[in-house]
């Protein structure tokens, strides 16, 4: 049997697209298995992990994620002031997730592992996410510094 007419065309187009993708990834400093070999890449991952961790642990936009595991209780102190504190819901795995989501350092480890694994295994998918989170993380740090400087 002879070749189908589209086989060569398909292979040619695939290699052309693969070449474009590889060129784009290399221009971003991404090579499969070598994604944190420069100080710039390391700083990007640090900022992205920082921002993702804060997003999960503190930001109100992810409150829906923490709500099944956390409950905020308000108590009135003897002097009339009100104090709000966190109570973890449930037992076992549910409580463990509650602990994880309330601990900045614990969540930070998992976010760093997620970012590193993603950029190593799927650089084309994770590179834009890492850059976006790093920009947001840098902006958050700048905003905090400027806010403290102005006050």
C-alpha positions, -999 to 999 in steps of 0.1 A, spaced: 0 0 0 12 35 -8 13 65 15 -19 84 20 -16 119 4 -20 137 37 6 118 58 36 138 45 17 171 48 6 162 84 42 154 94 55 186 78 30 208 96 35 190 129 73 195 127 68 232 117 45 238 147 67 219 170 97 240 159 77 273 165 66 260 200 102 250 209 116 283 197 90 302 217 97 281 249 135 286 244 130 323 240 113 323 274 142 304 289 122 271 291 137 238 281 122 205 292 139 194 324 159 226 327 135 253 339 151 267 370 187 269 359 189 307 359 185 332 388 157 349 368 137 316 366 143 310 403 130 345 412 100 340 389 91 307 407 96 323 441 73 352 433 47 329 417 47 305 447 44 335 470 14 349 452 -3 316 448 1 309 485 -13 342 495 -42 337 471 -51 304 487 -45 313 524 -56 349 527 -75 364 497 -112 367 499 -116 355 463 -107 320 475 -129 321 506 -151 294 490 -121 271 490 -115 275 528 -151 277 539 -157 239 542 -127 236 565 -128 269 585 -152 287 607 -147 322 621 -161 326 657 -167 359 673 -165 363 711 -170 393 733 -142 400 758 -149 411 794 -139 447 785 -165 448 757 -142 443 727 -149 416 702 -124 391 691 -127 369 661 -107 336 658 -105 306 635 -119 272 644 -111 242 622 -141 221 612 -143 184 613 -119 156 621 -94 135 601 -88 145 565 -111 175 567 -93 189 598 -60 182 581 -70 203 550 -82 230 574 -48 230 591 -31 231 557 -52 260 544 -47 280 576 -9 276 577 10 299 553 42 279 555 24 245 549 5 258 519 36 275 506 55 242 504 27 227 484 24 257 461 61 257 455 60 220 446 30 226 423 47 255 405 80 236 401 64 203 390 42 222 365 71 242 349 92 211 347 66 187 333 44 210 313 64 242 306 42 253 277 11 253 300 27 266 332 50 293 318 23 319 313 7 310 347 41 314 365 48 347 348 13 360 356 15 350 393 51 364 395 39 398 382 11 398 406 34 388 435 59 415 426 30 441 424 17 429 458 52 434 474 56 468 458 21 478 470 29 467 506 62 486 506 47 518 491 17 516 516 40 513 546 63 541 532 33 565 527 17 558 561 
